[in-house]
Amino acid sequence: MRKRIDTPAGGMDLVILRYGTGPGILWIHGGGYVTGMAAMVHYSMGKMLAKRFSGIVVSPEYRLAGTSPYPAALEDCWEALKYMFKHADDLGFDPQRLIVGGESAGGGLAAALCMYARDRGGIPVKFQIPLYPMLDCEDTASSRDNHAWVWNTKRNHRAWKKYLGEMRGASSVQPYASPSRQTDYRGLPPCYTYVTDGEPFLDETLKYVEELTKAGIEAKADVFHGRMHAFDALFWTKNAREARKRLIGEAQKYLV
């Protein structure tokens, strides 16, 4: 179902899928911050987890960077998270099992939102699932001169330019905009993610998990061989089946 909520920006739609009274999952769609829609949740790992663990998944129709650069998307995701926590009883899920996840740019927003929620206080996020997340506005060894399928260096540069707007190229990009700029990872939720070894976001994904681990946060990344970004969308392939299996295993610690 769709639910319209009030926000400071004038309102936003949420796509809500209910499968039980277990965990509540805020799932943020990908698309490089410039494309995509909330309805993509129907084909996401967020839906799979909600069904598997008899919970609810909520996907926000956040503003896209083509017309609304940072911080619009993050602000919208924060409003969605606040709505979920405040209306947990109405939505029918356990507010102590509140999960934030997403894929690609949605994974980047998931990481940023966990930082934002930690710093603002009041909403306990139990677990984060930023799958192959878009975290670093600057080139890394894996995102530089990368010509992989689905996402590559050229598209990455174009998307970050749109998302950051006037902030692009600034020496003080905020961690909420580019989570790889974070210097304090303490107090963030435990994390699980996966990525392929030939795609642009390999290095920033592994660095994120490394920094969480150094801060004493339980975090893990599984790396699959391949060059395809969003490889789990090809759900019939061996890698996608194995990724789904591992995600269920890691999520079970926090969603049950």
RATAWO-V344360 format. One line per field, one symbol per residue. psi: psi as a letter, one per 20 degrees, with the letter a starting at -180 (. if undefined). A space follows every 50 residues. Layout:
BEGIN
psi->???
END
This chain:
BEGIN
psi->rqppqprhijqqqpppppiakcqpooppqakkiiarqhiihhkrhggghg ghjlbqpppqmqqqihhnrpkggggghghgggggghkgghhlroiimoqp rrqdhhhghgghhhgghghhrhoophqqmnpmqnhoiqqrhhiplpkrqg qagghgggghggghciipiqilpqhhgnhiiqiojqjqqqqqrrrqijrh jgghghgghghgghjjpoqqpppqprjpqlhihmiirgggghggghgggh hhhhi.
END
